[in-house]
Amino acid sequence: MEKSNWTNEAWEKVQEKITRTSNRIGARFPHASVEGTYVLEAPHWWTAGFWPGLLWLLYRDSDSKDERFKDIAEACEQQLDEVLMGFDRLDHDIGFMWSLTSVARYKLLGEEQSRKRALLAASVLSGRFNVKGNYIRAWNPWSEGDRNEGWAIIDCMMNLPLLYWASETTGDPRFKHLAMEHADTVLEHFIRTDGSVNHIVVFHPQTGEFESVNGGQGYAPNSAWSRGASWAIYGMALSYRYTGELRYLEAAKRVAHFFLANLPEDSVPHWDFRLPSGVERYRDTSAGACAACGLLEIAKAVPNEEAELYQAAGERILRSMYENYGAWDNEAEEGLILHGTSHYPERRNIDVPLIYGDYFFVEGLARLRGNSATFW
């Protein structure tokens, strides 16, 4: 099947399925599909932006311009106001939430209220920056007495575009400065020489000194969590897009080469690339979809003689997901892409569709069909 044929066929199937599933999900916040039905989370959950972001992609790129998709996405954004003003539940994932809701709506429709929401969110994210360690703090305490104020995570690379966008929109470089400081800390402490990636790095919150590495959602501190690599690939590529600093592009390429070298035959990654024998090698399609978007972003940034490597690799991953992992004809399954792994160490949402995997698959598909603009 020709490239254009499979991507158009996939787009039609995505649109058909989301038209159906949106009737039940509506303006709510799906996270992981359990026994075929997406479990709905509260608006403060970190994945709250992915469903409306997916709907905005379909609204933007489909000939029909389905107003239902627009209406649902706008209603989701409005529900996030309570989270933004409530403050206590906000953490490093502010970018995931408001880039795919408010920034998306502002970019598509020029809605001034969405611009203001996104700028407020960017200001709150900036407030999590620790000037001693030059990192954006990750989570808040999960329980009373919990001390994690020195923790930073690789996921936050995908939250930096909200800060870069805020600087571009306002003309104020402060947001960009903070984003670059965090990205430079990632270069120093997260990305290893071989291109594998740490998930959690712990700093002393008072002095900023490096203390330790935690395994997080990977198998162990020295393993190679595949979704962490995907956050690094795409996040560093986006940092290059906004800054033009070659060190970020080189980092994206280094992690990409490690990622591609460790893929199985069908080009869809296992949840960790460095597992001992006897540990289940579940796939994580969400890591594959995000990495594919990052590879396509790198392809835009490198000279023509390099671009084909990254372009072809990104397409190969997405096509394999479409042909081997899609749930297109299964009306009992709300997810688009099967076999995601959310958090293996805690045994949560293993081998199920994940809304962020669905989102990145659709974003990658949109890129392959010719629209390389993103909400990031």
C-alpha positions in Angstrom: 0.0 0.0 0.0 1.4 3.4 -0.9 2.2 5.9 1.8 -0.5 8.3 1.0 -3.0 5.5 0.8 -2.3 4.0 4.2 -2.2 7.4 6.0 -5.5 8.5 4.4 -7.1 5.2 5.2 -5.8 5.4 8.8 -7.1 9.0 9.1 -10.6 7.9 8.0 -10.6 5.1 10.5 -9.5 7.4 13.3 -12.2 10.0 12.5 -14.9 7.3 12.2 -13.9 5.8 15.6 -13.6 9.1 17.5 -16.9 10.2 16.1 -18.4 7.1 17.7 -16.5 7.1 21.0 -17.0 10.9 21.6 -20.7 10.2 22.0 -20.0 8.5 25.3 -16.8 10.3 26.5 -18.0 13.8 25.7 -16.3 16.7 27.5 -14.5 14.4 30.0 -11.0 13.1 30.5 -10.1 9.6 29.4 -6.8 8.1 30.5 -6.5 4.3 30.1 -8.9 1.8 28.5 -9.9 -1.0 30.8 -11.8 -3.9 29.2 -12.6 -1.8 26.2 -13.8 1.3 28.0 -11.8 4.4 28.7 -11.6 5.1 32.4 -12.4 8.8 33.0 -10.2 10.9 35.4 -10.7 14.1 37.2 -9.7 17.3 35.4 -6.6 17.7 37.4 -5.1 14.5 36.1 -2.0 14.9 34.0 -3.5 13.5 30.9 -6.5 15.9 30.8 -5.2 17.7 27.6 -4.8 14.7 25.4 -8.4 14.0 24.5 -9.3 17.6 23.7 -5.9 17.8 21.8 -6.9 14.8 19.7 -10.2 16.4 18.9 -8.5 19.6 17.9 -6.3 17.7 15.5 -9.3 16.1 13.9 -11.2 19.4 13.7 -8.2 21.1 12.1 -7.4 18.5 9.5 -10.7 16.9 8.5 -12.7 18.2 5.6 -15.9 18.1 7.5 -14.7 20.4 10.3 -16.9 18.6 12.8 -18.3 21.2 15.2 -18.9 18.6 17.8 -15.2 18.0 18.2 -14.6 21.7 18.6 -17.4 22.0 21.1 -16.2 19.1 23.2 -12.6 20.4 23.2 -13.7 23.9 24.3 -15.9 22.4 27.1 -12.9 20.4 28.4 -10.7 23.6 28.4 -13.3 25.4 30.4 -13.4 22.7 33.1 -9.6 23.2 33.5 -10.2 26.7 34.9 -11.1 25.3 38.3 -7.8 23.3 38.3 -5.8 26.4 37.2 -7.3 28.6 39.9 -7.3 25.9 42.5 -3.5 25.7 42.3 -2.8 22.9 44.8 -3.1 20.1 42.3 -0.9 21.8 39.7 2.5 20.3 39.0 5.1 20.0 36.2 2.5 18.6 33.7 0.9 22.0 33.2 2.3 22.0 29.7 0.6 18.7 28.7 -2.7 20.2 29.9 -2.8 23.7 28.5 -0.7 23.3 25.3 -3.2 20.8 24.0 -6.2 22.9 25.1 -5.7 26.6 25.4 -2.7 27.0 23.1 -4.4 24.7 20.6 -7.5 26.8 20.6 -5.6 30.1 20.4 -3.5 28.9 17.5 -6.6 27.6 15.6 -9.2 30.2 16.4 -7.3 33.2 17.9 -9.4 33.1 21.0 -8.0 35.7 23.4 -9.4 34.0 26.5 -7.5 30.8 25.6 -4.3 32.9 25.2 -4.7 34.3 28.7 -5.4 30.9 30.2 -2.2 29.5 28.6 -0.1 32.5 29.7 -1.4 32.1 33.3 -0.5 28.4 33.1 3.0 29.2 31.8 3.5 31.6 34.7 2.5 28.9 37.2 4.9 26.5 35.5 7.7 29.0 35.8 7.0 29.3 39.5 8.1 25.7 39.9 11.6 26.5 38.8 14.3 25.9 41.4 17.0 28.5 40.8 19.6 26.6 42.8 19.4 23.4 40.8 18.1 24.9 37.5 15.3 22.5 37.2 11.5 22.5 37.2 10.2 20.6 40.2 8.1 17.6 39.3 5.3 16.4 41.6 3.8 17.8 44.7 3.8 15.6 47.9 1.6 12.6 47.4 0.9 12.3 51.1 1.6 14.2 54.3 5.2 14.3 55.1 6.3 13.3 51.6 9.5 15.1 50.5 10.0 15.3 46.8 10.7 18.9 46.2 14.1 18.1 44.8 12.7 15.7 42.1 12.8 16.5 38.4 11.7 14.1 35.6 12.4 13.6 31.9 8.7 14.0 31.1 9.0 17.7 31.7 10.8 18.2 28.5 7.4 18.0 26.8 6.1 20.8 29.1 8.8 23.3 28.1 7.1 24.3 24.8 4.4 26.1 26.8 7.2 28.3 28.2 8.8 28.8 24.8 5.4 29.7 23.3 4.7 32.2 26.1 8.0 34.0 25.3 7.1 34.1 21.6 3.6 35.3 22.3 4.5 38.0 24.9 7.9 39.0 23.6 9.2 38.4 27.2 12.3 36.2 27.2 12.0 35.1 30.8 9.9 32.0 30.1 12.4 30.9 27.4 15.3 31.4 29.7 13.8 29.1 32.3 13.0 26.5 29.8 16.5 26.5 28.4 18.0 26.2 31.9 15.9 23.2 32.6 16.8 21.7 29.2 20.5 22.2 30.0 20.1 20.4 33.3 18.5 17.5 31.4 21.5 17.5 29.1 23.9 17.2 32.1 22.0 14.8 34.4 19.4 12.9 32.4 20.7 11.9 29.0 23.5 9.3 29.3 26.5 8.9 27.0 24.9 6.0 25.2 21.6 7.9 24.5 19.6 6.1 27.2 17.7 8.3 29.7 17.2 8.6 33.4 13.5 9.0 34.5 13.9 10.8 37.8 16.9 12.8 39.1 17.0 14.0 42.7 18.6 17.3 43.6 19.1 18.8 47.0 16.3 21.4 47.0 18.3 23.9 49.1 21.7 23.7 47.3 20.7 22.3 43.9 23.4 19.6 44.1 22.9 16.3 42.3 22.0 13.5 44.8 20.7 10.4 43.0 18.8 8.8 40.2 15.5 6.9 40.7 14.1 4.3 38.4 10.6 5.8 38.4 8.5 4.1 35.7 11.4 2.3 34.3 12.5 -1.1 35.6 15.5 0.2 37.6 17.6 3.3 38.0 20.1 2.1 35.4 17.5 0.7 33.0 16.2 2.4 29.9 12.5 3.3 30.1 11.3 3.6 26.5 8.7 6.4 27.1 11.4 8.4 28.9 13.5 8.2 25.8 10.5 9.3 23.7 9.9 12.3 25.9 13.6 13.2 25.5 13.6 12.8 21.7 10.6 14.9 21.1 11.2 17.4 23.9 14.8 18.1 22.8 13.7 18.4 19.2 11.1 20.9 20.2 13.6 22.8 22.3 15.8 23.1 19.1 12.8 24.3 17.1 12.2 27.2 19.5 15.9 28.1 20.3 18.0 27.0 17.3 20.6 25.7 19.8 22.4 22.7 18.2 23.1 21.1 21.5 19.4 20.2 21.8 19.2 18.8 18.3 22.3 16.7 18.9 20.8 15.4 22.1 17.5 14.5 20.3 19.5 12.6 17.7 21.6 10.7 20.3 18.6 9.5 22.1 16.9 8.7 18.8 19.8 6.5 17.7 19.6 4.6 21.0 15.9 4.2 20.6 16.0 3.0 17.0 18.9 0.6 17.7 16.9 -1.1 20.4 13.5 -1.5 18.6 12.2 -5.1 18.0 11.4 -6.3 14.5 8.0 -4.6 14.3 9.5 -1.2 15.3 7.2 -0.8 18.3 9.2 -0.6 21.6 9.0 -2.6 24.7 8.3 -0.6 27.8 11.9 -0.7 28.9 14.9 -1.4 26.6 17.1 -2.8 29.4 15.3 -5.7 31.1 16.7 -8.8 32.8 15.5 -12.2 31.7 12.2 -13.2 33.2 10.6 -9.8 33.2 7.6 -9.3 31.0 8.5 -7.5 27.8 5.2 -5.7 27.2 5.1 -3.3 24.4 4.5 0.4 25.0 2.8 1.9 21.9 2.6 5.3 23.6 6.4 5.4 23.6 6.5 4.5 20.0 3.9 7.1 19.0 5.6 9.9 20.8 9.0 8.9 19.6 7.7 8.8 16.0 6.5 12.4 16.3 10.0 13.4 17.7 11.7 11.6 14.8 9.5 13.5 12.3 10.4 16.7 14.1 14.1 15.9 13.8 13.6 15.2 10.1 12.4 18.8 9.6 15.5 20.2 11.4 18.4 18.3 9.8 19.9 18.6 6.3 18.2 16.7 3.5 20.8 14.0 3.4 20.0 13.1 7.0 16.3 13.8 7.0 15.2 10.6 5.3 16.6 8.4 8.1 14.4 10.1 10.7 11.4 10.5 8.4 11.4 6.9 7.4 11.9 5.7 10.9 9.0 7.7 12.2 6.7 6.5 9.4 7.8 2.9 10.0 6.8 3.1 13.6 3.4 4.7 12.9 2.6 2.3 10.1 3.4 -0.7 12.2 1.1 0.7 14.9 -1.7 1.2 12.4 -1.3 -2.3 10.8 -0.4 -4.4 13.9 -1.8 -2.6 17.0 -4.9 -0.7 15.8 -8.4 -1.5 17.2 -10.2 -0.1 14.2 -12.8 -2.7 13.7 -13.3 -3.6 17.3 -16.4 -1.7 18.5 -16.0 -3.1 22.0 -12.7 -1.2 22.3 -12.7 2.6 22.7 -8.9 3.0 22.4 -7.4 3.5 19.0 -4.0 1.8 19.6 -3.6 -1.3 21.7 -0.7 -2.4 24.0 0.4 0.6 25.9 2.1 0.3 29.2 1.6 3.1 31.7 3.4 2.1 34.9 4.8 -1.4 35.0 6.6 -1.1 38.4 3.3 -0.2 40.1 1.4 -2.7 37.9 -1.0 0.1 36.7 -2.5 0.1 33.2 -0.4 -2.5 31.6 -1.0 -3.7 28.0 -4.0 -1.3 27.4 -4.7 1.6 25.1 -3.6 5.0 26.6 -5.0 8.3 25.6 -1.6 9.9 25.1 -0.7 7.0 22.8 -3.8 7.7 20.8 -3.0 11.4 20.7 0.6 11.0 19.5 -0.5 8.5 16.9 -3.0 10.9 15.5 -0.5 13.8 15.6 2.1 11.7 13.8 -0.5 10.7 11.2 -1.3 14.4 10.7 2.4 15.1 10.1 2.6 12.3 7.6 -0.4 13.7 5.8 1.3 17.0 5.4 0.5 19.2 8.4 3.6 19.6 10.4 2.2 22.4 12.6 1.7 21.3 16.2 0.1 22.7 19.4 3.4 22.3 21.3 
